[in-house]
Each structure stands twice: as structure tokens, then as C-alpha cells.
């Protein structure tokens, strides 16, 4: 269903945000 797709998308989005934040902490220049 559409709801399941939305949940899956938001979960992937959270993982991406976490990965991005972790990458920023390791390599600040990569984020700027």
C-alpha cells in the first residue's frame, strides 16, 4: 500500500540523514 511505501521511504531517509551527519562529523570539508 501507499502507507507502507511512505514508511519505507521515511526509514531510508532517516538512515541517509544519519549517514550524512556521521560523514559531516568525520569530514567537515565534505559537507561544505
DSSP file (Angstrom, degrees, kcal/mol; ACC not computed):
  #  RESIDUE AA STRUCTURE BP1 BP2  ACC     N-H-->O    O-->H-N    N-H-->O    O-->H-N    TCO  KAPPA ALPHA  PHI   PSI    X-CA   Y-CA   Z-CA
    1    1 A X     >        0   0    0      0, 0.0     4,-1.8     0, 0.0     5,-0.2   0.000 360.0 360.0 360.0 168.0    0.0    0.0    0.0
    2    2 A X  H  >  +     0   0    0      1,-0.2     4,-2.3     2,-0.2     5,-0.1   0.864 360.0  57.0 -61.6 -37.7    0.9    3.7   -0.3
    3    3 A X  H  > S+     0   0    0      1,-0.2     4,-2.3     2,-0.2    -1,-0.2   0.898 105.7  49.4 -62.8 -41.9    1.3    3.9    3.5
    4    4 A X  H  > S+     0   0    0      2,-0.2     4,-2.5     1,-0.2    -1,-0.2   0.886 110.1  51.1 -65.5 -38.7    3.9    1.1    3.5
    5    5 A X  H  X S+     0   0    0     -4,-1.8     4,-2.5     2,-0.2    -1,-0.2   0.910 109.7  50.5 -64.2 -41.6    5.8    2.8    0.8
    6    6 A X  H  X S+     0   0    0     -4,-2.3     4,-2.6     2,-0.2    -2,-0.2   0.911 110.9  48.3 -62.3 -43.5    5.8    6.0    2.7
    7    7 A X  H  X S+     0   0    0     -4,-2.3     4,-2.1     1,-0.2    -2,-0.2   0.918 112.1  49.2 -63.1 -43.6    7.1    4.3    5.9
    8    8 A X  H  X S+     0   0    0     -4,-2.5     4,-2.2     1,-0.2    -2,-0.2   0.896 111.8  49.7 -62.2 -40.8    9.8    2.6    3.9
    9    9 A X  H  X S+     0   0    0     -4,-2.5     4,-2.4     1,-0.2    -2,-0.2   0.920 110.5  48.2 -65.7 -44.5   10.8    5.9    2.3
   10   10 A X  H  X S+     0   0    0     -4,-2.6     4,-2.2     1,-0.2    -1,-0.2   0.854 110.4  52.8 -67.3 -32.8   10.9    7.7    5.7
   11   11 A X  H  X S+     0   0    0     -4,-2.1     4,-2.0     2,-0.2    -1,-0.2   0.930 111.3  45.5 -65.5 -45.4   13.1    4.9    7.1
   12   12 A X  H  X S+     0   0    0     -4,-2.2     4,-2.3     1,-0.2    -2,-0.2   0.882 111.4  53.8 -63.4 -37.9   15.5    5.1    4.3
   13   13 A X  H  X S+     0   0    0     -4,-2.4     4,-2.5     2,-0.2    -1,-0.2   0.898 106.9  50.9 -64.3 -41.5   15.5    8.9    4.6
   14   14 A X  H  X S+     0   0    0     -4,-2.2     4,-2.5     2,-0.2    -1,-0.2   0.904 110.6  49.2 -62.5 -41.9   16.4    8.7    8.3
   15   15 A X  H  X S+     0   0    0     -4,-2.0     4,-2.6     2,-0.2    -2,-0.2   0.898 111.0  50.1 -64.0 -40.3   19.3    6.3    7.5
   16   16 A X  H  X S+     0   0    0     -4,-2.3     4,-2.6     2,-0.2    -2,-0.2   0.913 110.9  48.7 -64.6 -43.2   20.5    8.7    4.9
   17   17 A X  H  X S+     0   0    0     -4,-2.5     4,-2.6     2,-0.2    -2,-0.2   0.916 112.5  48.4 -62.6 -43.8   20.3   11.7    7.3
   18   18 A X  H  X S+     0   0    0     -4,-2.5     4,-2.3     2,-0.2    -2,-0.2   0.910 112.7  48.0 -63.2 -42.7   22.2    9.7    9.9
   19   19 A X  H  X S+     0   0    0     -4,-2.6     4,-2.4     2,-0.2    -2,-0.2   0.917 112.2  49.9 -63.0 -43.2   24.9    8.7    7.4
   20   20 A X  H  X S+     0   0    0     -4,-2.6     4,-2.1     1,-0.2    -2,-0.2   0.908 111.2  48.0 -62.9 -43.9   25.2   12.3    6.2
   21   21 A X  H  X S+     0   0    0     -4,-2.6     4,-1.9     2,-0.2    -1,-0.2   0.900 112.0  49.8 -64.7 -40.5   25.6   13.6    9.7
   22   22 A X  H  X S+     0   0    0     -4,-2.3     4,-1.9     1,-0.2    -2,-0.2   0.902 110.1  50.4 -63.4 -41.4   28.2   11.0   10.6
   23   23 A X  H  X S+     0   0    0     -4,-2.4     4,-3.1     1,-0.2    -1,-0.2   0.879 108.5  53.4 -63.6 -38.4   30.1   11.8    7.4
   24   24 A X  H  < S+     0   0    0     -4,-2.1    -1,-0.2     1,-0.2    -2,-0.2   0.884 107.9  49.8 -64.2 -39.6   30.0   15.5    8.4
   25   25 A X  H  < S+     0   0    0     -4,-1.9     3,-0.3     1,-0.2    -1,-0.2   0.878 116.7  41.6 -67.6 -37.0   31.5   14.8   11.8
   26   26 A X  H  < S+     0   0    0     -4,-1.9     2,-0.3     1,-0.3    -2,-0.2   0.905 133.8  17.0 -75.7 -42.2   34.3   12.7   10.2
   27   27 A X    >X  +     0   0    0     -4,-3.1     3,-1.2    -5,-0.2     4,-0.6  -0.748  62.1 177.7-138.0  86.7   35.0   15.1    7.3
   28   28 A X  H >> S+     0   0    0     -2,-0.3     3,-1.1    -3,-0.3     4,-0.9   0.824  81.8  61.9 -60.0 -33.8   33.5   18.6    7.7
   29   29 A X  H 34 S+     0   0    0      1,-0.3     3,-0.4     2,-0.2    -1,-0.3   0.814  94.7  62.8 -63.5 -29.6   35.0   19.7    4.4
   30   30 A X  H <4 S+     0   0    0     -3,-1.2    -1,-0.3     1,-0.2    -2,-0.2   0.785 104.0  48.6 -65.3 -27.3   32.9   17.1    2.6
   31   31 A X  H <<        0   0    0     -3,-1.1    -1,-0.2    -4,-0.6    -2,-0.2   0.684 360.0 360.0 -88.5 -19.5   29.7   18.9    3.8
   32   32 A X     <        0   0    0     -4,-0.9    -1,-0.2    -3,-0.4    -2,-0.2   0.473 360.0 360.0 -91.1 360.0   30.7   22.4    2.8
